[in-house]
Amino acid sequence: MRTIAENDHILIIYKDKSYFKKVVTGQAFHGKGGILDYASLIGKRYGVRYGQYEVYEPTTEDTIMYGLRRETQIVFPKDSAFICLKLSLRNGSRIVEIGTGSGALTYLFSKVVGPDGAVVSFELEERHYKNAKKNIGRFAEWDNVEIRNENIEGYVPESTFDAAFIDVREPWLCLEAAGRLVRDSAPVGMIVPTANQISELLKGLETGFGMVEVIEILLRKYKTVAERVRPTDRMVAHTGYLVFARKLDQGAGE
């Protein structure tokens, strides 16, 4: 049985509020349910009510939604999990990411490709680069992520990647680089917030790519009250359009 230890991250729940915190002796959580002394939790079990608070071990989703410091719009778990599936990522995969942002998707890539995989991510904005480096340093389980504060155009890898993902304002400008860096038939994914960006992407994907798809994922939660089960009043609806394609040599096969 795993118990709470010094420097562990915990998820504190009070009514419908979630708080992602680090257990540090000498510190405490102060909320509407009273004071929760972190030292009193060390050696205790997760998934137990302490006073008016429920204390859980954070999941990957909890870490993404509440733990990582955001300086940009992140790719939400409802999209990021599907992205990993479409890119066919597994332990040992090598993926190149163009546009690190706050590192939320980078973190999930690191989890999925595992200790034998590799994530190489490019972020031109120095402020976002530094923040993403801190996020990955705090939460990544393995040393399998390299974040580079540079343009991808001049990058020459030791070997090709198994997949690529692009999350920048004008992703069609990065298609040539992505195609150059991935192996034959490799999946390439992109996310854009507006429909007019899809049109530009589709034009760019006409050469060098096949099996093009455009997808939008909607997620609706329900109230968990047995006497009146119904959809919640608010939902995370549109977060972005997902575009996927496969690298294709459009010349005649030999």
Secondary structure, 3 states (H helix, E strand, C coil): CCECCCCCEEEEEECCEEEEEECCCCCEEEECCEEEEHHHHCCCECCEEECCEEEECCCHHHHHHHHCCCCCCCCCHHHHHHHHHHCCCCCCCEEEEECCCCCHHHHHHHHHHCCCCEEEEECCCHHHHHHHHHHHHHHCCCCCEEEECCCHHHCCCCCCECEEEECCCCHHHHHHHHHHHECCCCEEEEEECCHHHHHHHHHHCCCCEEEEEEECCCCCCECCCCCCCCECCCCCCCCCEEEEEEECCCCCCC
